[in-house]
Amino acid sequence: MATILYVIAKEGFRDEEYFIPREVLKAAGHTVVTASNEKAGAVAVGSHGGEAHIDVNVADMKATAFDAMAFAGGPGAVAHLDNEQSYRLIRETVAAGKLLGAICIAPTILAKAGALQGKKATVWTSPADKDPIAILENNGAEYIDAPVIGDGNIVTANGPKAARAFGEVLVARLS
């Protein structure tokens, strides 16, 4: 079975976008290692109050340490994970040909790292905020308005309602 590095913000990750796909991945027999921008042993707090134990810091990780990587969204994702440490790890993961996923606003982080160039992808958006679509398109992605999109080794999902399907697509791609 595979080891999945699941990246969440130390504050404000979207609870459903971490806990539900994690449950789906674990039920399929995979190992989930939780990474954040916080030190190992710390506790990350979701936007709805859920708590997650941090196993490793993103800055300390290399793509050789896992088989796949996924990013949860939520208000904390952009505030805490949209940075060079995440971009480096995303680029390493893509270069190694490994499965890479992101849900909600987190596909914008993949886009800024260059991982969505020439890929179909989805992202969270609202009638009042179309900026996430522009970020994808300005970084070479083709935005598709769908709950979950898989293109090659990239899987993106548009928000908490797609969390279970996101986890299921990750499991299917790992099989």
Secondary structure, DSSP 4 states (H G I P E B T S, - for coil): --EEEEE--SEEE-HHHHHHHHHHHHHTT-EEEEEESS-TT-EEEETTS-EEE--EEGGG--GGG-SEEEE--SHHHHHHHSSHHHHHHHHHHHHTT-EEEEETTTHHHHHHTTTTTT-EE----BTTB-HHHHHHHHTT-EE--SSEEEETTEEEE-SGGGHHHHHHHHHHHH-
